Amino acid sequence: MNIKRRDFVKGCAAACVLLVPGIASAAKGQSANNAAASVADSHIEKSIKASFGGGFSVQSHTQSGQLTHADIEHFGNRYAVTSTDLLDWKIVGSL
């Protein structure tokens, strides 16, 4: 196998050019999933603050089907709330 140094460098450069877009798109895909999750989190938090007021903070939330459950806190008092449309929230219990 008689390969010249110049051909080897060209081959390495071509391989890098082909690999870099693939690596970049893979990294972008993962961060896009994280961005989508954070957008949903901020949407739920904004909805709760619009319904209950700015002093409430979201501790956790889950979505199952059309129903969204959240645990919120206001000056040390914790509440469990639910919503079907992220507009009308109902307090279902005190934690």
N, C-alpha and C positions, 0 to 999 in steps of 0.2 A: 504494500500500500504506500504509494508515493504521493503524499499530500504536502503542499507548500504552505508555509506560514500564512500567507495572504489569503489563501482559500479557506484555511481554518478560521481566521478572524472573520471573514465574510459569512461563513456558516454560523458562527456563534452570534453575530449581529442579527442575522436573519431569524435565528431561533428566538432571540430576545424580542424582536419586533413582533413575532407571532404570539409569544407568551404574555407579554405585558397587557394587551387589551383583555385577554381572558382573565387574568388575575384582577385587573381593575374592575371588570364587570362583576366578578364574584364578590369582591369587597363591597361594591355598590349595592348589590342585591341584599346582602346581610344588613347593611345600614338602612336600606329602604324599609325592611321589615321592622327594625327598631323605631324608625321615624313614624311609621304607620301606627305602631302601638302607642307612642308618645302623643300623637295627634288625638287618638281615641281617648287616652287618659285625660288630656287637657280639655277635651270636649265635655267629658262627663263632669270634671271638676267645675268647669264654667257653668254647666247646667245646674249643678247643685248650688253653687254660690248665687246664681240668678234666682233660684227658687227660695232659698233659705236666708240668704244674706252673706255678706263678705266675711263675717267672723267665723264661718264654718270651714273646716278643713277635711279633706277626704283622706281617711286612713287606709282603706282598701275598697276594692270593688270587683265584682264578677258579673259576667253576662251569660245567661242561659236562655237560648231562644230569643224571645222578644222581651224578656224580663231582665232588668238590671238591678242588682243588689249592691248596696254600698254601706260602709260603716263610716260615719262622719263624727266629728268632734267639735264642740263649741264650749270654750272655757272649761275644759276638763270633763264635760258631760258628753257621753258617747251615745249615738243613736244608730239604729239599723233602719235604712230607708230603701224603698223600691220604686221603680218607675217602668212603665211599658214603652213610653215614647221619649224619654229624656226631657220632657217638658213639665209633667205633673209628677211630683215626688210625694210619696206618702211615708210617714214615720210608722214603722211596724213594731218597733220596740226600743227599749232603752237598754244599753249594754252596761 
